[in-house]
Amino acid sequence: MSEEIKQEQLEAVMGLIINAGNAKSDAMEAIQAAKVGDFALAKEKLATADQALIKAHHSQTGLLQDEASGKKMTLTLLAVHSQDHLMTSITFNDMAKEIVELYQRLAAK
């Protein structure tokens, strides 16, 4: 595998980790905002989290497309971690949306 391909794959993996981490952080901030009744900020943070997940997904899609076109990826712990990080962030983001909605319902009563 050429150094150029390794570098491209590393950048994609790091893109997954960074953007998934940003999404999870934004989702947590959305929950904290909803907890104190700032639902506008909560919605803003959830939207920001969604955008970060889109960026992470683009990185993942690039890796999948590369592999499908014959570019082999060396399986590393970092690559596995990036996939785990993405899936955890997606789940956390989904749960954050539900929690924000619950806080809104509680506030409305």
C-alpha positions in Angstrom: 0.0 0.0 0.0 1.4 3.4 -1.0 2.0 6.1 1.6 -0.4 8.3 -0.2 -3.3 5.8 0.3 -2.3 5.2 3.9 -2.4 9.0 4.5 -5.8 9.3 2.8 -7.2 6.5 4.9 -5.8 7.9 8.1 -7.4 11.3 7.3 -10.7 9.6 6.7 -10.5 7.6 9.9 -9.6 10.8 11.9 -12.5 12.6 10.2 -14.8 9.9 11.5 -13.4 10.2 15.0 -13.4 14.0 15.2 -16.8 14.5 13.7 -18.5 11.7 15.6 -17.0 13.1 18.8 -18.2 16.6 18.0 -21.7 15.2 17.3 -21.7 13.4 20.7 -20.6 16.5 22.5 -23.2 18.6 20.8 -25.9 16.1 21.7 -24.8 16.1 25.3 -25.0 19.9 25.3 -28.5 19.7 23.8 -29.6 17.5 26.7 -28.0 20.0 29.2 -29.7 22.9 27.6 -33.1 21.1 27.6 -32.6 20.3 31.3 -32.6 24.0 32.1 -35.4 24.8 29.7 -33.4 26.3 26.9 -35.1 24.4 24.1 -34.0 26.8 21.4 -30.3 26.1 22.2 -31.1 22.4 22.5 -32.6 22.3 19.0 -29.6 24.2 17.7 -27.2 21.8 19.3 -29.1 18.8 17.9 -28.9 20.3 14.4 -25.2 20.9 14.8 -24.8 17.3 16.0 -26.7 16.1 12.9 -24.3 18.1 10.6 -21.3 16.6 12.3 -22.7 13.1 11.8 -23.2 13.9 8.2 -19.6 14.8 7.9 -18.5 11.7 9.7 -20.8 9.6 7.5 -19.1 11.1 4.4 -15.7 10.0 5.7 -17.1 6.5 6.2 -18.7 6.4 2.8 -15.4 7.4 1.2 -13.6 4.5 2.9 -16.3 2.1 1.8 -16.2 3.4 -1.8 -12.4 3.1 -1.8 -12.6 -0.5 -0.6 -15.3 -1.3 -3.2 -13.1 0.1 -5.9 -10.2 -2.2 -4.9 -8.2 0.1 -2.6 -7.4 -2.2 0.3 -7.5 -0.7 3.8 -5.2 -2.0 6.5 -7.4 -2.9 9.4 -6.1 -1.1 12.4 -7.3 -0.5 15.9 -7.8 3.1 15.0 -10.0 2.2 12.1 -12.1 -0.1 14.3 -12.3 2.6 17.0 -13.5 5.1 14.4 -16.4 2.9 13.4 -17.3 2.2 17.0 -17.1 5.9 17.8 -19.5 6.7 14.9 -22.1 4.1 15.8 -22.0 5.2 19.5 -22.4 8.8 18.5 -25.4 8.0 16.2 -27.1 6.1 19.0 -26.3 8.9 21.5 -27.7 11.5 19.1 -30.9 9.6 18.6 -31.3 9.2 22.4 -30.6 12.9 22.9 -33.4 13.8 20.6 -35.8 11.7 22.7 -34.5 13.2 25.9 -34.9 16.8 24.7 -38.5 15.9 23.6 -39.2 14.5 27.0 -37.9 17.6 28.7 -40.1 19.7 26.4 -43.2 17.7 27.4 -42.4 18.0 31.1 -42.0 21.7 30.7 -45.3 22.0 29.0 -47.2 20.5 31.9 
